[in-house]
Amino acid sequence: MGIGTGIFLITLGAILTFAVRANIWWLDLRAVGWVFIVAGAAVLLTTLWYWQDRKKRARTLIVEENRLSHPTAMMPPPPDPPPPSAPPT
């Protein structure tokens, strides 16, 4: 559901409330139209609130660099350790 659904519900409610002049004994079309208008406004406001909240979250950008993934130069291996000295005699 989104902005299109909200506008559709408001339009449908306005048509039922102001344009249709049918007399159905078991249904009040004006009341149904007003319910659609209120529901459409609620959907529209909820969608806009969600988008505003989403925009705020999208601005937070965390960048983490790992030095191991970007080597700048190859380092030579460390020298071998010296051999153990002979025991004293």
C-alpha positions as CSV (number, residue, x, y, z in Angstrom):
1,M,0.0,0.0,0.0
2,G,1.3,3.4,-0.7
3,I,0.4,6.9,-2.0
4,G,-1.5,5.4,-5.0
5,T,-3.7,3.3,-2.7
6,G,-4.4,6.3,-0.4
7,I,-5.4,8.5,-3.3
8,F,-7.5,5.8,-4.8
9,L,-9.4,5.3,-1.5
10,I,-9.9,9.1,-1.1
11,T,-11.2,9.3,-4.7
12,L,-13.5,6.3,-4.3
13,G,-14.9,7.7,-1.1
14,A,-15.5,11.1,-2.6
15,I,-17.4,9.6,-5.5
16,L,-19.5,7.5,-3.2
17,T,-20.1,10.5,-0.9
18,F,-20.8,13.3,-3.3
19,A,-21.6,11.9,-6.7
20,V,-23.7,8.7,-6.3
21,R,-27.3,9.3,-5.5
22,A,-28.5,5.7,-5.3
23,N,-30.9,4.7,-2.5
24,I,-29.9,1.3,-1.1
25,W,-32.1,0.5,1.9
26,W,-29.4,-1.7,3.7
27,L,-26.4,0.5,2.9
28,D,-25.6,4.2,3.5
29,L,-23.4,5.1,0.7
30,R,-22.5,8.5,2.2
31,A,-21.2,6.8,5.4
32,V,-19.2,4.2,3.3
33,G,-17.7,7.1,1.3
34,W,-16.6,8.9,4.4
35,V,-15.1,5.8,5.8
36,F,-13.1,5.4,2.5
37,I,-12.0,9.0,2.7
38,V,-10.7,8.6,6.2
39,A,-9.0,5.3,5.4
40,G,-7.3,6.8,2.4
41,A,-6.1,9.7,4.4
42,A,-4.8,7.3,7.0
43,V,-2.9,5.2,4.4
44,L,-1.5,8.4,2.8
45,L,-0.3,9.8,6.1
46,T,1.2,6.5,7.2
47,T,3.0,6.1,3.9
48,L,4.5,9.6,4.1
49,W,5.5,9.1,7.7
50,Y,7.2,5.8,6.8
51,W,9.1,7.4,3.9
52,Q,10.2,10.3,6.2
53,D,11.5,7.9,8.7
54,R,13.2,5.8,6.0
55,K,14.9,8.9,4.6
56,K,16.4,9.7,8.0
57,R,17.7,6.2,8.4
58,A,19.2,6.2,4.9
59,R,21.5,9.1,5.7
60,T,23.4,7.2,8.4
61,L,26.3,5.7,6.6
62,I,28.9,3.6,8.5
63,V,32.1,2.9,6.7
64,E,34.5,0.3,8.1
65,E,37.8,-0.4,6.5
66,N,39.8,-3.5,7.1
67,R,43.6,-3.0,6.6
68,L,44.0,-6.6,5.7
69,S,41.8,-6.4,2.7
70,H,43.7,-3.4,1.2
71,P,47.4,-4.2,1.4
72,T,49.5,-1.2,0.4
73,A,52.8,-3.0,-0.1
74,M,54.1,-6.6,0.2
75,M,56.3,-7.0,3.2
76,P,59.2,-9.4,3.1
77,P,58.9,-12.4,5.4
78,P,60.7,-12.1,8.7
79,P,64.2,-13.5,8.9
80,D,64.7,-16.9,10.2
81,P,65.6,-17.1,13.9
82,P,69.3,-17.8,14.6
83,P,70.2,-21.4,15.2
84,P,70.5,-22.5,18.9
85,S,74.0,-22.2,20.2
86,A,76.0,-25.2,21.1
87,P,76.0,-26.3,24.8
88,P,79.1,-25.2,26.7
89,T,81.7,-27.9,27.1
